[in-house]
Amino acid sequence: MIQMTERAIHKALELQKESSEWQPKQLRLYLEGKGCDGFFYGVTFDEASETDLRFLQEKEGLSLELLVDPDAHPFVENVLIDWVEDTRGTGFLIHNPDQRKFRGKFFKRPAWQEQLAQKREAAAAELAQPLPEIALPQLESIE
């Protein structure tokens, strides 16, 4: 289960309150990339989509809804999100106890290959659509 510390919830709500751009948005946890040691994570304010998974975070009278893309969920389902201000920097810190599972050449695992194949097929099908015909004006030859 995805969890946030009280400190992280408090800071997210504080940041959201300070920015009029972020006020109508919700907090999103996302996969930013992948390296040899596993995934890189990101947290931002974003608009919700119909397919997003929503996780209500409640601690000590504070609450917010955290969004996660369904494709990312299997890789973040046990994370703990905290807020830090120390020698590592200032920001959200994502702790994933499952990180070791995603190290190395993870992209070769069958589930990941299947997702990539589906996305490639969808992109190929989209490219295979015939282009609409464009009517060009007739030009008169000048002789």
Secondary structure, 3 states (H helix, E strand, C coil): CCEECHHHHHHHHHHHHHCCCCCCCEEEEEEEEEECCEEEEEEEEECCCCCCEEEEEEECCEEEEEEECCCCHHHHCCCEEEEEEECCEEEEEEECCCHHHHCCCHHHCHHHHHHHHHHHHHHHHHHCCCCCCCCCCCCCCCC
